[in-house]
Each structure stands twice: as structure tokens, then as C-alpha cells.
């Protein structure tokens, strides 16, 4: 953080009238939020335009004054975008927050007319409005990034639709599936994430502008028209709630945490699957690093960082929940802490999604894995016995005994002779062998949602139709 100039000008505060002494420079540095909330500047300016438009409609501002204000606001936005050092200088000079920065920049450009722009308006409603606008914009960005990741997953699913991979439970070999089925499982996770983002967007998309500091507004402003001008779907109904509500940020952080969890689960799979012991995939050089000592190493650093950063996303959520849990009604300065958690979480998860997308797009699947001697078809044998009329729990027990026998003989189930099978059940016939293949195990799972290649092909076709229809 830049150091604060000790020669702080009194005009730089929006609240200095009742004070006779300047703040301690350390407190100024401690109190400022411009170094974080400067990112709200375009949205604060947009809200100020809507608010001043409403003021002009009740004759607080003339058309000439309104035009002058809006022209100055456009200049401020353009200048700060082209010259970010203006913000750094303002932090050094002790400007408290983005709202103060905008007002003082207006004063510098158009003099005392600037002070009319906030007639009847509080920073409490300003920050809520600007933050909501920022969140709406970035929800759309997160949706776009997540859908790009989903597309990459679908492409890998299509390319590897019938390539066999082991399915694991408890990280033990369970049943054979296909890579197509595997990639679509993560598609579904991120589909839920998109649905949650769209759901929280409805609760973000309401305007608090015109709610004042806590009690409302006495200037007879048209709040609904202001909301429409800003693109909001509705207006907040209670002024006390409006200025202190951060539920929508907490919801978004919770959604982001879940996205992080899903990214981390994928990352964990890739870390394990790319190891020499599993040897199922290879990371592209685009997202891997080497060792400073061991020349042979290719480390899955991208995925390890995804796994690590997911924990930080959870931390941002818990930090804000802890901040708001004991706050009394109305605005409290504690709420200034919401922006840092919000911005860091959105920035972090955005980069995590982008890196994961690159990883998926450039991933190499090892296609030469052979599971023919695995015991993963045991469930198929139990189903076979159940279809012969043996109650499934009893069939399960018989196959468990057969499995123990096969392990003792160092054989797979498919390598057992018919005589060996019949030591455990007379119901087992020659027709058992076709069902003990990996291909049969996979393609027998024809119920909707199963790993049969035909099922996965139908799922991909349906997803592609949704993509074409913009869903």
C-alpha cells in the first residue's frame, strides 16, 4: 500500500464539517479503502449518472448542469483508465475511498456544482449499488469462463468416448468406465455451478439506489426508473436492509468455493493419474514444470496450484461470514472488508478456470491401458448369478468367495475354468465368459446416466444441441 501524505487536505473528506482536527496519518492509512475499491470506479460513475439524471427530473439539477456533470464523469473514467497512477496519487494523498475520489475529481473539474451530485445520497447506498453492478458483470464473466471449460471437457469426452479407464471408489479399482463418461461427470458439476451463478444473479440484480444512509430518501426520486437506467431487474424494498445486505456477496463466494472444490477434485485426479504408478494421462508442457535438481521430473504444478488455491477460496467465504455474523442493523465499517474478499475470490477462481481449461484442452490420454486381468468385473458376475435366480446378496457373497479364490491363485475372474467356477455355484455356465469382459461391463450400463458408449454419445449430442441453442 502506498504511504499516505501527511499533508492531507480537509476538502478530501466527505464528512469533515463537525471535526476540528485532522486524522492521524496512521489511521488514514488504516481507514482508506481506495487501494481496493478503486475497481468500482466505472460502476460508481455509472450509478452517479443515473442518480444525477433522477435529480434533474425533480429540478435539483438543470439540463445544463446535468450535461456538465456527465461530461466530467466521462472524462474522469477515461483519464483514470488511461493513467492508473492517478489512483496511486490519490491513495498517497489520503483520499478515503472511490466515492470520495470521484467527488473530488468532479470538484477539480467543475467546481461546486460537483457537490450537488450527491444531494440526498449516501455512500452506504453508493457502495452497495456499485458493488452489485460489479458483481453482475463478473457473474457473466464467470459463466463465460465456466462454459469454455465445459466445452473443453465435452471435446475430450467426444475424442475419448470409448477409451477405457478404471473407475475408482475409495481410490481402489471399482468398475470400468470410459474417459468419455469421466469428462462428462465434471461437465455436470460445472453445469450445477452455472445454475447456481444464474440463481444468485437474481438476488444481486436489485437496485439499492435511492435508499440513503439507512432510513430512505426524502427527495421523491423515481427509484424504479433509476434501476431501469442501470439495467437492474427490480429495487430493494427496505432501506435498512439495503445498506447492510451482503448476502449476495456471501452467496457468490459460496458458489465460487464450490467451483473451486470441483476444480480441485479434477486437479487431484490429474495429479494422481499423471503419476508413473497410474500412468493414465500426461500433462502438456504448457502447464507443467520441472525440478531444479532432478532432470527427469515433470511436475503437475498447474493442478497442484489449483488444489492449493481452492483452500483460499473457502477462506474468503469464511472470512466474510465471520465479519457479518455479529453486526448490528444498518451499515457498519466492518462491511468495507467485503470488497477484498470478493475481488480476490473472483480473480483467483477466474484464473483457476482458465488454467484448468488449458490443462483439459492439452491433456494426453494414455490409450494403451489393459484391464483384462483386473477383478473389476466382479459386479457383472454377481449380476449374472442374480439373473439366474440367486438372491443378489447371496450372489454377492458367492462372488466374494470366488474373488478370494482367484486372488489366491493369482488369476483374474475371466481366467478361472468352468470347473473352478462351479465349485462355488452350479448355476455358472459357459455363458459366463462373455459377460466377464471389460467391453461387456461398460456397455451393459445402458440405463440413463450410465457409462455405456451409446449413452455417452447421446449425452454429448444433447449437450451439443444445448450449446447450439445458447443454453
C-alpha positions in Angstrom: 0.0 0.0 0.0 1.3 3.5 -0.8 2.2 5.7 2.1 -0.2 8.5 2.8 0.8 12.1 2.5 0.7 13.7 6.0 -0.4 17.0 4.5 -4.0 15.7 4.0 -6.3 18.3 2.6 -9.6 18.8 4.5 -11.6 19.0 1.2 -10.8 15.4 0.5 -13.2 14.1 3.1 -17.0 13.8 2.6 -17.7 14.2 6.3 -15.3 16.7 7.8 -17.6 19.5 8.9 -18.0 18.5 12.5 -14.3 17.7 13.0 -11.7 20.2 14.3 -8.6 18.1 14.0 -7.1 16.1 11.2 -7.0 12.3 11.4 -3.8 10.7 12.5 -1.9 9.6 9.3 -1.7 6.0 10.5 -5.5 6.0 10.9 -5.9 7.5 7.5 -3.8 4.6 6.1 -5.8 2.1 8.2 -9.2 3.6 7.2 -8.7 4.0 3.5 -10.2 1.5 1.0 -9.4 3.2 -2.3 -6.5 0.8 -2.8 -9.1 -1.9 -3.0 -12.4 -0.4 -4.1 -10.9 1.7 -7.0 -12.1 -1.2 -9.1 -15.7 0.0 -8.5 -14.9 3.3 -10.2 -16.7 2.7 -13.6 -19.7 1.3 -11.7 -19.7 4.2 -9.2 -19.7 6.6 -12.2 -22.5 4.7 -13.9 -24.6 4.9 -10.7 -23.8 8.6 -10.3 -25.0 9.3 -13.8 -28.3 7.5 -13.1 -28.7 9.3 -9.7 -28.0 12.8 -11.2 -30.4 12.0 -14.0 -33.1 11.4 -11.4 -32.1 14.6 -9.6 -32.6 16.6 -12.9 -36.1 15.1 -13.2 -37.0 16.7 -9.8 -35.3 20.0 -10.8 -32.4 19.7 -8.4 -30.1 19.9 -11.4 -30.8 21.8 -14.7 -30.2 20.1 -18.0 -27.1 22.2 -18.5 -25.7 21.2 -15.1 -26.6 17.5 -15.8 -24.7 17.6 -19.1 -21.7 19.2 -17.4 -21.7 16.6 -14.7 -21.9 13.7 -17.1 -19.2 15.1 -19.3 -16.9 15.5 -16.4 -17.7 11.9 -15.2 -16.8 10.6 -18.6 -13.5 12.4 -18.5 -12.7 11.0 -15.1 -13.4 7.5 -16.2 -11.3 7.9 -19.3 -8.4 9.6 -17.5 -8.2 7.0 -14.7 -8.4 4.1 -17.2 -5.6 5.6 -19.3 -3.5 6.8 -16.3 -3.8 4.4 -13.3 -1.2 6.4 -11.4 -4.0 8.9 -10.7 -5.4 6.4 -8.2 -2.0 5.8 -6.6 -1.5 9.5 -6.2 -4.9 9.8 -4.6 -4.1 7.0 -2.1 -0.8 8.8 -1.3 -2.8 12.0 -0.7 -5.1 10.3 1.7 -8.3 10.0 -0.4 -10.5 7.7 1.6 -12.4 5.6 -1.0 -13.6 5.5 -4.6 -16.6 7.6 -3.9 -14.5 10.4 -2.4 -12.1 10.1 -5.3 -14.9 10.6 -7.9 -16.4 13.6 -6.0 -13.1 15.3 -5.5 -12.2 14.7 -9.2 -15.5 16.3 -10.1 -14.7 19.3 -7.9 -11.4 19.7 -9.6 -13.1 19.7 -13.0 -16.4 21.7 -12.4 -16.1 23.3 -9.0 -19.0 23.5 -6.6 -21.5 22.0 -9.0 -19.9 18.7 -8.1 -21.4 18.9 -4.6 -24.9 18.8 -5.9 -24.4 15.4 -7.5 -24.9 13.6 -4.2 -28.0 15.5 -3.0 -29.8 13.0 -0.7 -27.3 10.2 -1.5 -25.2 8.3 1.0 -22.0 6.4 0.5 -23.8 3.5 2.1 -26.1 3.1 -0.9 -23.4 4.1 -3.3 -21.1 1.3 -2.4 -24.0 -1.2 -2.4 -25.1 -0.1 -5.8 -21.6 0.0 -7.4 -20.7 -3.4 -5.9 -23.9 -5.0 -7.2 -23.1 -3.7 -10.7 -19.6 -5.1 -10.4 -20.9 -8.5 -9.3 -23.4 -8.7 -12.1 -20.7 -8.0 -14.6 -18.4 -10.6 -13.1 -21.0 -13.3 -12.8 -21.4 -13.1 -16.5 -17.6 -13.4 -16.9 -17.5 -16.4 -14.6 -20.4 -18.0 -16.6 -18.5 -17.5 -19.9 -15.2 -18.9 -18.5 -17.0 -21.9 -16.9 -18.8 -22.7 -20.2 -15.5 -22.6 -22.0 -14.2 -25.2 -19.6 -17.3 -27.3 -20.1 -16.7 -27.1 -23.9 -13.2 -28.4 -23.4 -14.5 -31.3 -21.3 -17.1 -32.2 -23.9 -14.4 -32.2 -26.6 -12.2 -34.5 -24.6 -15.3 -36.7 -23.9 -16.0 -36.9 -27.6 -12.4 -37.7 -28.5 -12.2 -40.4 -25.9 -15.7 -41.6 -25.9 -14.9 -45.4 -25.9 -11.4 -45.3 -24.3 -11.5 -47.4 -21.2 -10.3 -46.1 -17.8 -10.8 -47.6 -14.4 -13.4 -46.1 -12.1 -12.4 -45.8 -8.5 -14.1 -45.8 -5.2 -12.0 -45.3 -2.1 -9.2 -44.9 -4.6 -9.5 -48.7 -5.2 -10.3 -50.2 -8.6 -14.1 -50.4 -8.7 -15.7 -50.8 -12.2 -14.5 -50.0 -15.7 -15.8 -46.8 -17.3 -14.8 -44.7 -20.3 -12.9 -41.4 -20.4 -15.9 -40.0 -22.2 -18.0 -40.8 -19.2 -15.4 -39.4 -16.9 -15.1 -36.0 -18.6 -18.9 -35.6 -18.7 -19.0 -36.1 -14.9 -17.1 -32.9 -14.5 -19.3 -31.2 -17.2 -22.3 -32.0 -14.9 -20.5 -30.5 -11.8 -19.8 -27.2 -13.7 -23.3 -27.2 -15.1 -24.6 -27.0 -11.5 -22.1 -24.3 -10.8 -23.5 -22.3 -13.7 -27.1 -22.8 -12.4 -26.0 -21.5 -9.0 -24.4 -18.4 -10.6 -27.6 -17.7 -12.5 -29.6 -18.2 -9.4 -27.6 -15.8 -7.2 -27.7 -13.3 -10.1 -31.4 -12.8 -9.5 -30.7 -11.6 -5.9 -27.9 -9.4 -7.0 -29.9 -7.8 -9.7 -31.9 -5.4 -7.5 -31.1 -1.7 -7.0 -30.4 -0.1 -3.6 -30.0 3.4 -5.2 -32.2 6.0 -3.5 -32.2 4.2 -0.1 -30.0 6.8 1.6 -27.8 6.0 4.6 -30.4 3.9 6.5 -33.9 5.5 6.5 -34.6 6.1 2.9 -34.8 9.2 0.7 -37.0 12.3 1.1 -36.3 13.8 -2.3 -39.1 11.9 -4.1 -36.7 10.2 -6.5 -38.0 7.7 -9.0 -36.1 4.6 -7.7 -37.6 2.3 -10.3 -36.6 4.5 -13.2 -33.0 4.7 -11.8 -33.0 1.0 -11.5 -34.1 0.6 -15.1 -31.5 3.0 -16.3 -28.8 0.9 -14.6 -30.2 -2.3 -16.0 -31.4 -3.7 -12.7 -34.4 -6.0 -12.7 -36.0 -4.6 -9.6 -35.4 -2.4 -6.5 -34.6 -3.2 -2.9 -37.7 -2.8 -0.7 -36.3 -1.9 2.7 -33.7 0.9 3.3 -32.4 -0.6 6.5 -31.7 -3.9 4.8 -30.4 -2.3 1.6 -27.4 -0.6 3.0 -26.2 -3.6 5.1 -27.1 -6.6 2.9 -24.1 -8.5 1.8 -25.9 -11.8 1.4 -25.4 -11.7 -2.4 -21.7 -11.5 -1.9 -21.7 -14.3 0.5 -23.8 -16.4 -1.8 -21.4 -15.7 -4.7 -18.4 -16.6 -2.5 -20.1 -19.9 -1.6 -20.7 -20.6 -5.3 -17.1 -19.7 -6.1 -16.0 -22.1 -3.3 -17.9 -24.9 -4.9 -16.4 -24.1 -8.3 -13.1 -24.3 -6.5 -14.0 -27.7 -5.0 -14.8 -29.1 -8.4 -11.7 -27.7 -9.9 -9.7 -29.1 -7.0 -11.2 -32.6 -7.4 -10.3 -32.6 -11.1 -6.8 -31.4 -10.2 -6.4 -34.2 -7.7 -7.4 -36.8 -10.3 -4.9 -35.4 -12.8 -2.1 -35.3 -10.2 -2.7 -38.9 -9.3 -3.4 -40.1 -12.9 -0.3 -38.5 -14.3 2.0 -40.2 -11.8 4.2 -43.1 -13.0 2.3 -45.5 -10.9 -1.0 -44.7 -12.6 0.3 -43.5 -15.9 -3.2 -42.7 -17.3 -2.6 -39.2 -18.6 0.3 -36.8 -19.4 0.2 -33.1 -18.8 1.1 -30.8 -21.6 4.4 -28.8 -21.2 2.1 -25.8 -21.3 1.0 -26.4 -17.7 3.9 -28.5 -16.1 7.3 -27.6 -14.7 10.5 -29.5 -13.9 12.8 -30.0 -10.9 15.8 -27.8 -10.2 17.7 -30.9 -9.1 16.1 -34.0 -10.7 16.3 -33.7 -14.5 13.7 -36.4 -15.2 10.8 -34.7 -13.4 7.7 -33.4 -15.0 5.6 -31.9 -12.2 1.8 -31.2 -12.4 2.3 -27.7 -10.9 -0.8 -26.2 -12.5 -3.0 -28.8 -10.9 -1.3 -28.6 -7.5 -1.8 -24.8 -7.5 -5.5 -25.3 -8.4 -5.8 -27.7 -5.4 -4.0 -25.2 -3.2 -5.9 -22.1 -4.2 -9.2 -23.8 -3.7 -8.5 -23.7 0.0 -8.1 -19.9 -0.2 -11.5 -19.6 -1.9 -13.0 -21.3 1.2 -11.1 -18.8 3.4 -12.6 -15.8 1.6 -16.1 -17.2 2.3 -15.4 -17.9 5.9 -13.8 -14.5 6.4 -16.9 -12.6 5.2 -19.3 -14.9 7.0 -17.4 -14.2 10.2 -17.3 -10.5 9.6 -21.1 -10.1 9.2 -22.3 -12.7 11.7 -22.5 -10.3 14.7 -23.1 -6.9 13.0 -25.9 -4.8 14.3 -28.5 -3.4 11.9 -27.6 -0.7 9.5 -24.3 0.0 7.9 -21.1 -0.7 9.8 -17.5 0.0 8.7 -16.7 -3.7 9.0 -18.5 -4.1 5.7 -15.6 -2.4 4.0 -13.9 -5.7 4.3 -16.2 -7.4 1.8 -14.6 -6.0 -1.3 -11.2 -7.5 -0.7 -12.6 -11.0 -0.2 -14.9 -10.5 -3.2 -12.3 -9.2 -5.6 -9.6 -11.7 -4.6 -12.0 -14.7 -4.9 -13.3 -13.7 -8.3 -9.8 -13.0 -9.6 -8.5 -16.3 -8.2 -11.3 -18.5 -9.5 -11.2 -16.9 -12.9 -7.6 -17.7 -13.3 -8.1 -21.2 -11.9 -10.9 -21.9 -14.5 -8.7 -20.6 -17.3 -5.7 -22.7 -16.3 -7.9 -25.8 -16.0 -9.3 -25.2 -19.4 -5.8 -25.1 -20.9 -5.0 -28.3 -19.0 -8.0 -30.1 -20.3 -7.5 -28.9 -23.9 -3.9 -30.0 -23.9 -4.2 -33.3 -21.9 -2.9 -36.5 -23.5 -4.9 -39.7 -22.6 -2.9 -42.9 -22.4 -4.9 -45.3 -24.5 -2.9 -48.5 -24.0 -4.1 -49.4 -20.5 -5.1 -53.0 -20.2 -7.6 -54.1 -17.5 -8.3 -57.5 -18.8 -6.8 -59.2 -15.7 -8.5 -56.9 -13.3 -11.1 -58.1 -10.8 -13.3 -55.1 -11.7 -15.9 -57.3 -13.5 -16.9 -58.9 -10.2 -20.1 -57.0 -10.1 -21.0 -58.3 -13.5 -20.6 -61.8 -12.2 -22.9 -61.1 -9.2 -25.5 -59.7 -11.6 -25.1 -62.8 -13.8 -25.9 -65.0 -10.8 -28.8 -62.8 -9.8 -30.3 -63.1 -13.3 -30.1 -66.9 -12.7 -32.4 -66.5 -9.8 -30.0 -66.3 -6.9 -30.8 -63.5 -4.5 -28.4 -60.7 -5.1 -27.0 -60.6 -1.5 -26.2 -64.4 -1.8 -24.8 -63.9 -5.2 -22.6 -61.1 -3.9 -21.3 -63.5 -1.2 -20.5 -66.2 -3.7 -18.6 -63.8 -5.9 -16.7 -62.5 -2.9 -15.6 -66.1 -2.3 -14.6 -66.5 -5.9 -12.6 -63.3 -5.8 -10.7 -64.6 -2.7 -10.0 -67.8 -4.6 -8.9 -66.0 -7.7 -6.5 -63.8 -5.7 -5.0 -66.9 -4.0 -4.5 -68.5 -7.4 -3.1 -65.2 -8.9 -5.8 -65.3 -11.6 -8.4 -62.9 -12.8 -12.1 -64.0 -12.8 -12.1 -64.5 -16.5 -9.1 -66.8 -16.2 -10.9 -69.3 -14.0 -12.0 -72.5 -15.6 -15.7 -73.5 -15.6 -14.8 -76.3 -13.1 -13.4 -73.7 -10.7 -16.5 -71.6 -11.1 -18.8 -74.4 -10.4 -17.0 -75.2 -7.1 -18.8 -72.1 -5.8 -22.1 -72.2 -7.8 -23.7 -74.8 -10.1 -25.6 -72.0 -11.8 -22.5 -70.8 -13.6 -22.3 -72.0 -17.2 -20.2 -71.4 -20.3 -22.2 -68.2 -21.0 -20.5 -66.5 -18.1 -17.3 -65.7 -20.1 -18.8 -63.1 -22.5 -20.0 -61.0 -19.5 -16.6 -61.0 -17.9 -15.1 -58.7 -20.5 -14.4 -55.0 -20.0 -16.4 -54.1 -23.1 -19.4 -56.0 -21.8 -19.1 -54.4 -18.3 -19.1 -50.9 -19.8 -21.7 -51.3 -22.5 -24.2 -53.2 -20.2 -24.7 -49.9 -18.3 -27.5 -48.7 -20.6 -29.7 -47.0 -18.1 -29.8 -43.2 -18.5 -26.6 -41.8 -17.0 -24.6 -45.0 -17.3 -21.2 -45.4 -18.9 -22.3 -47.4 -22.0 -20.7 -45.8 -25.1 -24.1 -45.3 -26.7 -25.3 -43.5 -23.6 -22.3 -41.1 -23.6 -22.8 -40.4 -27.3 -26.4 -39.5 -26.6 -25.4 -37.2 -23.7 -22.8 -35.5 -25.9 -25.3 -35.0 -28.7 -27.8 -33.4 -26.2 -25.1 -31.2 -24.8 -24.1 -30.0 -28.3 -27.7 -29.2 -29.0 -27.9 -27.1 -25.9 -24.7 -25.3 -26.9 -26.0 -24.6 -30.3 -29.2 -23.2 -28.8 -27.2 -20.9 -26.5 -28.1 -22.8 -23.3 
